[in-house]
Amino acid sequence: MNTNKIHIVDTTLRDGSHAVSHSFTADQAVAVSEGLDKAGVEMIEISHGDGIAGSSLNYGFSKQPEMELIKAASGVIKNAKLTVLLLPGIGTIEDLRMAQENGAAAVRVATHVTEADIAIQHISWAKQAGLFTVGFLMMAHMATPEKIVEQAKIFADAGADYINLADSAGYMTPEDVRARIAALKNAVSLPIGFHSHNNLGLSVANSLAAVEEGATYIDATCRGLGAGAGNTQIEVLCAVMERLGYNTGVNSFALMDVAEDIVEPLMQRPQVIRTDSLLLGYAGVYSSFLLHTRRAAEKYGLTPREILVELGRRGMVGGQEDMIVDVAYELSRKGT
Amino acid sequence: MNTNKIHIVDTTLRDGSHAVSHSFTADQAVAVSEGLDKAGVEMIEISHGDGIAGSSLNYGFSKQPEMELIKAASGVIKNAKLTVLLLPGIGTIEDLRMAQENGAAAVRVATHVTEADIAIQHISWAKQAGLFTVGFLMMAHMATPEKIVEQAKIFADAGADYINLADSAGYMTPEDVRARIAALKNAVSLPIGFHSHNNLGLSVANSLAAVEEGATYIDATCRGLGAGAGNTQIEVLCAVMERLGYNTGVNSFALMDVAEDIVEPLMQRPQVIRTDSLLLGYAGVYSSFLLHTRRAAEKYGLTPREILVELGRRGMVGGQEDMIVDVAYELSRKGT
């Protein structure tokens, strides 16, 4: 058993933002952050779903500017590190500087699992600016454990405080997680974190598998709010970890109350596994593909299933959303 | 890897009945059964949620008599075994005879995990009547692997065709499941099955763990419909098992359609993990306690959480619902 302190990272106000169409208000950010902080959560991530400066036509506009949300949340947090997500190419160092001015104390710099090198300057800047800095590898199912170790070392050399692996598509099984976390633990001296999606109904089990292999930072959200089928449900994960005897420092009963009393009322739909998100996990494609896939399916008289499975077969990655229409067109021609 | 044929058992029309207040109609039973049968599901369980003859003031009245549902479903099933659940003490051999006359081809005789002996006569009768007969141990987390082996042998001696273990409270972790299934595989020559609840978000992972240890019959329901936080979501489980290369014989895409097009529209609430059902799994108490607990909590000014955790601490079992009020009364006196 992993007897280290397990640090719980809540990303309701960041990844969860996808599931409410980026509609969080400052009042909501305050209520959620305050509840999480009092429950003992150590890092509270708040940003547009696609990271700071994600508010756009392409990724969806935020209802209220995220800097206002960050500032409001920072006013009520007493112990947790207020954290932002930064995707180089979407957000910039200037955006990060503004987030820090508004109260952010930590940043997670996220890249596709094979593109850590585009984050070197952001991680270096963040460390020098005094931020707690995390290197975050997305779509980790698309790379071997060896490739992941290579990429993690780039983050480590740039100065990251820990390395976070993300199963962004909710594709992995516990064995997939074990192989990747174990490889990182063997090769990198930094703490390791894990971020899961529930598309295959495995997010809690995958998080437990990560911890068993030595991961010490675990992402989760209230009610599992998040892209696709959602993230690991924080109140469930923490209750299980409490019963298993892990030292998380959080009060799982308090988290249950935050989830039920504060987050559930602001949800736009229940966080369940419907066919579309199940297929995202089954095919291993990014959840941002879903909306584009639905549109393309309608346009070309296909099912989203046909398109998603083909995207997975081709190993399409985030940023290639424009190609979904091409794939749909090709599939529709084959069918005639 | 378990290379045996994995038999998928759907219990949407039985355990799922709890989640729709036992309101299934014959038309719904026909639509669900036909869809499951065409998708390749091998056993389709249909009964009141608490087994045949469960319709009552205590367990909730069925909207339409279950024998009518059984008869209607039997008219459309071509390959699957139409299955009923029988809890000795609730249903009788006479009820089972009627179910067989209406088309049931299999029965699962269920007892508390330490009370297999009360099912001997039912199992013997069912075998002699030509039914495919299953011995089903509920609340399996409350007994050690050794005790479970002892109880399974009682079923085996009575003539059961396979032994099914049920994590009725959704309490188990994958390791709990592995220990119990492995012990059964070592000690009993019959096939082993597993039935999971999702109160701790672990039902898919627990089902995979069961199969890895040699279980060959796995229960699940469309959309996870079921008591408490629901059962293993069949379309999710089958998609994962398909990707992992297991031989289930089911078409997981067809199951996704049954779940989304037929079952989802008849659901009364989304099958998510809310605080009450999370606490059932955390405390390890039976889901039928929930309604009684809510009522007792209101009556004595307590939270359901306080009562459920105390019930788990006392090891209360199904049938002791009447004692919930006493426990609540004691707790309320302590608080004064």
Interface residues (C-beta under 8 A of the other chain):
Chain A: T173 P174 N198 L200 G201 L202 S203 V204 A205 N206 L208 R223 T232 Q233 E235 V236 L237 A239 V240 R243 L244 F253 M256 D257 A259 E260 E264 P270 Q271 V272 I273 R274 T275 L278 L279 G281 Y282 R305
Chain B: T173 P174 N198 L200 G201 L202 S203 V204 A205 N206 L208 R223 T232 Q233 E235 V236 L237 A239 V240 R243 L244 F253 M256 D257 A259 E260 E264 P270 Q271 V272 I273 R274 T275 L278 L279 G281 Y282 R305
